[in-house]
Amino acid sequence: MVRKPVIVVHGGAWAIPDDLAESSKIGVKNAAKCGFSILASGGSSMQAVESAVRMLEDNPVFDAGHGAVLNANGDVELDAIIMDGKNLAVGAVSCIKNIANPVMFARTVMEKTPHSMLTGAGANTFAERMNIDKVPTDELVTENATKEWEKYQLYKQSVTSLFNTEKMHDTVGAVAIDSEGNLSCGTSTGGITNKMVGRVGDSPIVGSGAYADNFCGAVSTTGHGESIMKVTLARLVLFNMQRGETPQNAADHALEYMKNRVHGSGGLIVVSKSGEWAARFSTKRMAWASAENNLLTYGLNPGETFQETLDP
Ligand code: GLY
């Protein structure tokens, strides 16, 4: 049966300041368009998700790839995941350095190793073997990331208290269903500013930062990693859907549970096996966009939805 392809992307759930609002919206719209053009020409959801996330990683507005935030040593350590809902194949990388497109590398781990996740120095050694381009750290670091890091050094605030103010940049992701009904998801992040060296967040953890299963749906999450891991947010949304909830209700109930149970804020995008989708968040803002039926839908503030026709 031929399905109606859909892609949804996000650029992170946090208190996006007004001076980044417009560029965040433009960034997610372009990524959704890029992913949808692949789906519309018969490409796979895996390819669409990878391409959309790569575009977000290349955009310095977002905390992933170029634009990643800095750890306590002022260094960049990146996490990413990609998952194929057809066979539950998953590839993830954590604490990697000097790689501009961690999501592409996560796909290499999925396709070229018998493992699901590679981390740290071992992952970087494998990247070299696979001829994945290396970039100098300086190329990934933006002026904003440096300023944010300097501010946190100055006040020596704890990562937790800072995150609860929702001031942290956070994560990019995409979910898609293609015309064959295959679902995929991908998530990529620099994590949270001033994180301990070696800290791994939710993003590369299967079931927390992302999950895709053709029998149900695909999810990519964003927000406070330690909270997301405690409630396995991505899998929780799909669990709610398996119990009969719509994607929107499943997402809202999962975010509500995370807030009540562990006081965590965040956001997520979800698409079901029938192509129904939702973009929901409990933070002040989240940039998101979806593309289907030549229609681009996007938003940033709670309850806000804009629509544009996509060029054929
Ligand atoms: N959600 C991204 C992180 O906490 O690392």
Residues whose N, C-alpha, C, O or C-beta is under 5 A from the ligand:
A	BS01	LIG	T171 T189 G191 I192 G201 D202 S203 T222 G223 H224 G225 E226
